[in-house]
């Protein structure tokens, strides 16, 4: 038998490594992120630190419900749905992770809808509910999300994250479900209607930023690439060259920018 370990919360890891103060120096404190109801018409930029596991998984913390229940999720541009395990799930993958309990949230609403998602690795089946989701201190109200009732197979058993937060286009989402980012835009919560991601090779230091771009993470101008199909963040690629040799994509091909690929 292989013993399983529960990963610590991101803020605790940053604090233990004496990086939390450095993080908040880099991303200035905004009282509006702590008391969002005091600024109902305000828009802002919100940053969530991500942890890196072996350059394979980048994950951060969100909260769902009232009072909030915390979950570690992959911020995945290759899918569009948000889901977490539910207390109704008996799969081993659920039992080894944090599970959402609808009965403990005063803002949870049932929809009667079902959900089934198949990834390149792993799958889930469940129901769709509605609740308040807090992402990087942004309060996303009436967000539809999945609660897994079954997670077949072994893949999700061994990962450090509880669920997945999709950042793809609405075309990829389950019928009738608006993705989290689109809800943030619809609720006029963001300073700019965009999100940005910085992925570091180090265990800490990666971030996802909602509502803006942090220019301290790069030099020179940003090169904007048109999206060729609004489902995935899909772009046209000319070729793939390694050491001056074309190794793939001869004559051009389609590619997706996927922060959740593992």
C-alpha positions in Angstrom: 0.0 0.0 0.0 1.2 3.5 -0.8 0.6 6.1 2.0 -1.0 9.3 0.8 -0.1 12.8 1.9 -2.4 15.8 2.1 -0.7 18.9 0.7 -0.7 22.0 2.9 -2.5 25.2 1.9 -0.6 27.6 -0.3 -0.5 30.4 2.2 0.8 28.1 4.9 3.6 26.9 2.5 4.6 30.4 1.6 4.6 31.4 5.3 6.8 28.4 6.3 9.3 29.2 3.5 9.3 32.9 4.6 7.9 33.9 1.2 4.5 35.3 2.3 5.8 38.7 3.2 7.7 38.8 -0.1 4.6 37.9 -2.0 2.5 40.7 -0.5 5.4 43.2 -1.1 5.2 42.3 -4.7 1.4 42.3 -4.8 0.2 45.3 -2.8 -2.7 44.8 -0.4 -6.1 46.0 -1.5 -8.7 46.4 1.2 -11.3 45.9 -1.5 -10.3 42.2 -1.8 -10.9 41.6 1.9 -14.2 43.5 2.1 -15.7 43.2 -1.4 -19.2 44.2 -0.3 -17.8 47.6 0.8 -16.9 48.2 -2.9 -19.9 46.8 -4.9 -19.1 48.9 -8.0 -15.3 48.6 -7.7 -13.1 46.6 -10.1 -9.7 45.4 -9.4 -6.8 43.1 -10.1 -6.6 40.0 -8.0 -3.7 37.5 -7.7 -3.7 33.9 -6.5 -0.3 32.2 -5.8 0.2 28.8 -7.4 2.3 25.9 -6.3 4.3 23.8 -8.9 4.6 20.1 -8.6 7.4 18.7 -10.8 6.6 21.2 -13.6 3.4 19.1 -14.2 0.7 20.5 -11.9 0.2 24.2 -11.0 -2.6 24.6 -8.4 -4.0 27.2 -6.1 -6.7 27.7 -3.4 -10.4 28.7 -3.9 -13.3 28.7 -1.5 -16.9 27.6 -2.1 -20.0 28.3 0.0 -21.1 30.2 3.1 -19.2 29.8 5.3 -16.4 29.1 2.8 -15.0 25.6 2.3 -11.4 25.6 0.9 -10.3 23.5 -2.1 -7.0 23.2 -4.0 -7.7 23.3 -7.7 -5.8 23.3 -11.0 -6.4 26.5 -13.0 -6.9 24.8 -16.3 -7.1 26.8 -19.6 -7.8 23.4 -21.4 -11.3 23.0 -19.9 -14.1 25.3 -18.8 -15.9 23.7 -15.9 -15.3 24.1 -12.2 -15.8 21.0 -10.1 -14.8 19.6 -6.7 -15.5 16.3 -4.9 -18.7 16.1 -2.9 -19.5 14.3 0.4 -21.8 12.0 -1.7 -18.8 10.5 -3.5 -17.5 7.2 -2.3 -14.6 6.8 -4.8 -11.2 6.6 -3.3 -10.2 9.7 -5.2 -12.8 11.7 -3.3 -12.1 10.1 0.1 -8.5 11.2 -0.1 -9.3 14.8 -0.8 -11.4 17.7 0.5 -15.1 17.2 -0.2 -17.8 19.9 -0.5 -20.8 19.5 1.9 -23.8 21.4 0.5 -25.7 21.0 3.8 -23.0 23.2 5.4 -23.5 26.2 3.0 -26.4 28.6 3.5 -26.0 29.9 -0.1 -26.0 26.5 -1.9 -28.7 25.7 -4.4 -29.4 22.5 -6.2 -30.1 22.6 -10.0 -31.1 19.0 -10.7 -28.6 18.8 -13.5 -26.0 16.1 -14.0 -22.4 16.4 -15.2 -19.9 14.1 -16.8 -16.3 15.1 -17.8 -13.6 13.1 -19.5 -10.0 14.4 -19.5 -6.9 13.1 -21.2 -6.2 11.5 -17.8 -9.0 11.0 -15.4 -12.8 11.5 -15.4 -15.6 12.5 -13.1 -19.4 12.2 -12.9 -21.6 14.2 -10.7 -24.3 16.9 -10.3 -24.4 20.6 -10.9 -25.0 23.1 -8.0 -24.9 26.8 -7.5 -23.0 28.7 -4.8 -20.7 31.6 -4.1 -17.1 30.9 -5.2 -14.2 33.0 -3.9 -11.3 33.1 -6.4 -8.2 35.2 -5.5 -10.5 37.2 -3.1 -13.0 37.9 -5.8 -16.6 37.0 -4.8 -18.3 35.1 -7.7 -22.0 34.8 -6.7 -24.4 32.2 -8.1 -21.7 30.2 -9.8 -22.7 26.9 -11.3 -20.1 24.2 -10.5 -19.8 20.4 -10.5 -19.9 18.2 -7.4 -18.4 14.8 -8.2 -20.3 11.7 -7.1 -17.9 9.4 -8.8 -14.2 9.7 -9.9 -13.4 6.3 -11.6 -9.8 5.1 -12.0 -6.7 5.9 -10.1 -5.5 9.2 -11.6 -7.3 11.6 -9.2 -6.4 9.4 -6.2 -2.7 10.4 -6.3 -2.9 14.1 -7.3 -2.4 16.9 -4.8 -5.3 19.0 -6.0 -9.0 18.4 -5.1 -10.7 19.6 -8.3 -10.3 21.7 -11.5 -11.2 25.3 -12.3 -11.6 25.6 -16.1 -10.5 28.8 -17.7 -11.5 27.9 -21.3 -14.2 29.4 -23.4 -17.9 28.8 -22.6 -18.2 26.5 -25.7 -16.3 23.8 -23.7 -18.5 24.1 -20.6 -21.4 21.8 -19.7 -24.8 22.9 -21.1 -26.1 25.9 -19.4 -23.0 26.5 -17.3 -21.1 29.8 -17.5 -17.4 29.4 -16.6 -15.9 31.2 -13.5 -13.9 33.8 -15.5 -16.9 34.7 -17.7 -19.0 35.2 -14.5 -16.4 37.5 -13.1 -16.6 39.5 -16.3 -20.4 39.5 -16.3 -20.4 40.8 -12.7 -18.0 43.6 -13.6 -15.5 42.6 -11.0 -12.4 43.0 -13.0 -10.3 46.1 -13.9 -9.7 44.6 -17.3 -11.5 41.6 -18.9 -8.5 39.3 -19.0 -6.5 36.9 -16.9 -2.8 36.2 -17.0 -0.7 33.3 -15.8 3.0 33.2 -14.8 4.4 29.7 -14.4 7.8 29.3 -12.7 10.0 26.2 -12.6 10.4 26.7 -8.9 8.0 25.2 -6.4 6.6 28.6 -5.5 6.4 31.9 -7.4 3.8 31.0 -10.0 0.6 33.1 -10.1 -2.7 33.5 -11.9 -3.9 37.1 -12.1 -7.5 38.1 -12.8 -8.1 41.5 -14.2 -4.7 42.6 -15.3 -1.1 41.9 -16.2 2.0 42.2 -13.9 4.7 43.7 -16.0 7.4 42.7 -13.4 7.2 39.1 -14.8 8.5 39.9 -18.3 10.6 42.3 -20.3 9.8 43.8 -23.7 6.4 44.1 -25.3 3.7 41.5 -25.2 3.1 39.7 -28.4 -0.6 39.1 -28.9 -1.7 36.1 -30.9 -5.2 35.7 -32.3 -7.3 32.8 -31.2 -8.2 30.6 -34.1 -11.1 28.8 -32.5 -13.0 30.0 -29.4 -13.2 26.7 -27.4 -9.8 26.0 -26.2 -7.3 28.8 -26.3 -6.4 27.6 -29.7 -3.8 29.3 -32.0 -2.2 28.7 -35.3 1.4 27.5 -35.1 3.9 27.9 -38.0 6.3 25.1 -37.0 8.2 23.6 -34.1 12.0 24.0 -34.3 14.6 22.6 -31.9 18.3 23.4 -32.4 17.5 25.0 -35.8 15.8 21.8 -37.0 12.1 21.5 -37.7 10.9 18.6 -35.6 7.1 18.8 -36.0 4.2 20.9 -37.4 5.7 21.1 -40.9 3.6 23.5 -42.9 1.7 24.8 -39.9 -0.7 23.2 -37.4 -3.2 24.1 -34.6 -2.1 24.2 -30.9 -3.7 25.0 -27.6 -2.3 26.9 -24.7 -3.1 24.6 -21.8 -2.1 25.3 -18.2 -3.6 22.1 -17.0 -1.9 19.5 -19.2 -0.2 16.7 -17.2 
